[in-house]
Amino acid sequence: MLRIQDILDMQLSDLYFWEDGSIKLLPELMYAGETIELDENGRRELAWYALQRIAVCQAQEEALDDWLCVNKQGKQLQLQAYRKMLERTSAELGFGENYNVGYLHSLYGYLAIGCGRKTIDETAKEYRVARYYLLNRIFKGRKIQYLEDVIQQVANIEETQE
């Protein structure tokens, strides 16, 4: 069983790999000699997480050198800070549910996010606005509709033929 400190010590490369410019979830997750079992929903949650942290299409392999859990300054999240966050949290995180973004499908930045080419933070920086302003003023607080095939690609889920 993984401890919280194990998760805080993980890097993105412990869960994801780079292949031909794309970031994907490893087919079999192993850490400290333990196999981590994930169902399809768990894989999707980790795909959502990757989409929030890094560009997953046309990506550089160096993007995976970062810590899995980071604070607002982008530094490794420490156990004390994690405990404080946990005290404030009353429900389990669902990354697919918690990120609010917009409905302007014709907007280049929105498409870049939805297709996995840029993160929300990269788009906000490009627009020279704060993340909050991008999400709540430009995108009117609506959810990003990530392309399903991008989520499946990052989650490393094979499409089933019906």
N, C-alpha and C positions, 0 to 999 in steps of 0.2 A: 504494500500500500504506500502510495506517495504521501510524503508529509508536505505541509505548506512550504517549508523551507526548500524542499526539493523543487517545487514549482517556481519559487522565487529565484532559484539558482539557474533555471533553464534559460537557454537562448532560443531565439526563433528557429535556429537550425536544428534544435532537438525535436521539433514537430513538423517543420516544413522543409522542402528541398527545392532547388532551382533546376529547371530543365528548359533549355532553349528559350530563355527570356521570360518564362512563366514560373510563378511560385505555386507549389502544390503541397498539400498535406501528405506526409509520408504514408505509404500503404500500411505499414506496421509500426506503431509507435512503441519505442523502447526507451527506458531511462533507468540508469543505475541497475541494469540487468533485469528490470521488470518490464513485462509487456503491458501496455495500457490499452484496455479494450474500450472501443467507442462504437456506438451504434450510428446509424446514418444521421440522426439528429445531432449527436455530439460532434460528428465530423462537420456538419453544416454550421454549428455554433463556432467551431474553430476557423472555418472558412470566413464567417462574418468578422471574426476577430482580426484575421489577417487583412481583410479588406479595409478595416479601420486603421491599421497600423502602417501598412506598406502598400506600394503599388504592386499589384500581382501580375500584371501583363506588361510586357516590355520592361521587365525588371532587371536589376543588377543582382548578381549573386551576393554581393557584399551586404545587401539589405538584411540578410539572415544572420549577420554577426551581432545584431542588437539583442538586448535582454528581452525575454518574453513579457515580463511584467515591469513596467516603468512608471515613474511618477510624472507629474506635470512638466518637470524640467527634462524629461527623457533619460533620467538616470535610473539605475536598478532600484526597484521597489524594495524597501527594507521591511523586515517582519513587524517592527513597531508601527510603521505607517499602515501596513496591511491590517493590523489589529484594530487601529482606529477606524479605518474604512469599514471593516466588518461590523464594528459596533454601530455604525450609522446605517448599515444596510439591513433592511427588514425582510427582503425577499431575495431569492436566488436571481443572479444576473441572467438575462437572456439577450445576448448581443443583437440578435435580429429584431428585438422589440424595442430596445432602448435608444437607438440612434435615429433621431428625427431629421429628415432632410426633405428636399423639395419636389415639386411637381413640374418644374419647368423643363420638360423633356427636350425641348429644342435648344436649350442652353448648353453650350460646349462644355462648361465645367461640370454640369450635371451628368452629361453623357460620359465624360472622362471618368467620373466617379463610378457610375453605374456599370461601365465596362471594365473597371478594375485597373485603368491606366494611371489614375491618380487617387490619392486619399483625400478626405475632406480637408485636412490641414493643408495639404499642398495646394488645393484649389483656393482655399481662403487666402493663402499667401500670394498666389498668383493674382487674385482679385484685390489684394491689399486691404483686406477686411479681417476682422476677428472671426473666429470660428462661429461664435454665437450669432454675429450679424449675418454670416452666410446662411446658417441653418434657419434662423428665425425671421429674418427680414427678406433676404433674397429668395430663399426656397420656401418661405411661408410656413415653416414648422412641419412640413410633410415628410413622409418617409422616402428614402431612396429606394427605388426598385432596381436592385442589382439584377443583372442578367442571370437567369437560372443556370445557363451553361457555364458562366464564370464561377458561380458558387460551386457547381458540381466539379469543375476543373480544379479549383483550389482545395475542395474537400477530397479530391482524388477518388470520386465515385464514378464508376463506370455506368454509362447509360444502359438501361435495360431495354431490349427490343420487345415490343408487345405484339 
